[in-house]
Amino acid sequence: MRFKILFFLIFLFQSSFCFSEPWKFSTPSQDFEIEFVPKIIEGNFYIPLREILDKFSAEVLWHNKEKKLEFYVFKKRVIIQIENKNFLIDGKEKILTFPPVILEGEIFISLKSLSEILGFKYYVDMKNRFIKFITLINEIEIAKGKNVQINISLTLPARYRIEKLQSPERIVIDIQDSILDVEKKIYEIEEGAIKILRVSQYSTIPYITRLVIDLDVPLNFKIFSKENRITIEFNKQIKEVTYEISEETVKIKIEGTSSLIFIPREYREPWRLVFDFPECLLGIKEKEIKIEKGIVKGVRMSQFQIEPDIARIVIDLQARSCCKIYPEDKEILIEISWFTPSLNKKVVVIDPGHGGRQNGAISPSGVIEKEVNLEIAKNLYELLTSEGAFVIMTRTEDKEVTLEDRVSIANLNRADIFVSIHNNALPSNPAIRGTETYYHTPFSKSLAAAIQKRLTEEIKLPDRGIKVAGFVVIKKTNMPAVLVEVAYLTNPEDENLLKDTEFKKKTALGIFKGIKEYFENEQIIPSE
Amino acid sequence: MKKIIFLIILIFLGISSFFIFRKIYLREVPVKLYFYSEDSRYLVAYPVKVKAGKNLPLNILNSLIKGPEKNSNLVPTLPKNLKILSLKIKDKIAYVNFSKDLISYGGGATYEIGVVSSIVLTLTELEDIEGVQFLIEGEKIKYLPEGTEIFSPLKRKIFEKYIKK
């Protein structure tokens, strides 16, 4: 019965027959009328090809000499020749049932032949002068890269309707005027909260294909169609959050479906750590984990925002914590312990800027930045170790260390803080002098503020404030990290001070006091 | 008498065609250059007129190297001897090939922020430039001396925080 509707049979008409009123066309994506009237030749239904191709926004090229028409439509490149049954599609030769013809100066092609070229089904309603095209769904592909993508290939572009349904959680997509032409009906995606894709021919009058995506939790997604392909895309997900407790340390593991990017923040009153994950979905059912052991009260998770998608994890604390973060491929390990108000056993990485061939800035009278930085760093090393801190220097002599190596030294040693020591320069404005401290993530702001405050108190140079910058040593390090610019080599007064051994000792003392304050004093500036 | 009138007309035509020529070939367009404020804490937009035409981005960069007028109270951001070896625009990214002088300062956060942000902010004022790819003598390098990543094209957004509000 279905085939009778699909493959319209035209009864015997004599040679050619003209219709006078405009004919209506309906494709799965658009409805239109055509000016040229379809013709019936030897019982076959012919339509004006160029007009149809125009409606499909095809690129068309007519080769007059060879009577060939070349066109590019729905990602297919086709060459047909008038009165020739052979045609080329994407370089392959195929055969038409009826060859295209020229009538009254126009190219006409039989509906059957056009359906053979583009691969669709159709039916003709003679009474209402109406032709309907029905697309085939000929490929469904699941791509699991950074994001999950479901790609649906059709022979003609089609409109779709989306519905989000609950209990169980699922997304239903109905593709209009389409016939499902794939063998496989069930696709096990199993990526985070995305479970299974099921496809079926939902109805035949009218033809509707239904796609159902089963989910564990509601997930935001994007759907877009480009020509004859529909794509459904989900961002990466946080798929599991687990914890373990060893002695006084709580370890929280956040697992993603692919590598996670995160922005950590620390807040007080009450103390808590907030992790934002941009371009990320929360694929977890349980939105709360109660821990109530050690310092951690619990973990809360939410889809903080959609479009752009941001997942948020909040770790509620009993008191101020000492937090170390270890990002590893698809997971992030967060180690949280009680904040101890002393430098004892704290791991501090000191990074004397430049070295070796990299002189850093050079003052007009020849003071070399790398040497000043190293001397201050060595003084700071003494002060920190005398209070029980475990200090690692990225260099202890005049040698070249790459910026990546400086970052790795801090990350691999799981440092509590990273302090890079530099001196500033602005040759075009020698009047500028003073102290600045740079940081990158909001997580590092309180350390920058403490060091800047204590250092300017100690050396009494103009306080030029704490600033945000993307220098790689403070950007790629996983712990609170700062870059201190003590003074300007290009300012004569600052330059003189930097020649003075006592000044460099004072500088180290100022930075030391700042670090100490960061670890001791709860009156830190709250992040943001 | 006729000769004198003829001569006057000729001179008049000469002068007017000179002005027309200048207007067409030496047309100047208003652009914004970014320099440091007097205290060198922020970057400030500095309006100037630059010769228009195909080399507009290059002319703009050369004006940036030249620096602001003395009485402007603004501070130049680039080394005076810096040379632009070439400048190409592709897919809204300006590929600017600088002489080694771009990195000869060796260090200093304030200087480096001034160098990178003044170039990116100034060029992305143009409608057909969305980002800047830095090249040093034809080569891509990973970092500037202080650690600013320049391996990929830099977009305007990250540097807007340095503009004085």
Interface residues (C-beta under 8 A of the other chain):
Chain A: G353 H354 Q358 N359 G360 A361 I362 E369 L403 H422 N423 N424 A425 L426 P427 S428 N429 I432 E436 Y438 R464 G465 V468 A469 G470 F471 V472 V473 I474 K475 L483 E485 Y488 L489 T490
Chain B: Y36 D39 S40 R41 G67 V75 P76 T77 P79 Y105 G106 G107 G108 A109 T110 Y111 I113 G114 K142 Y143 P145 E146 G147 T148 E149 I158 K161
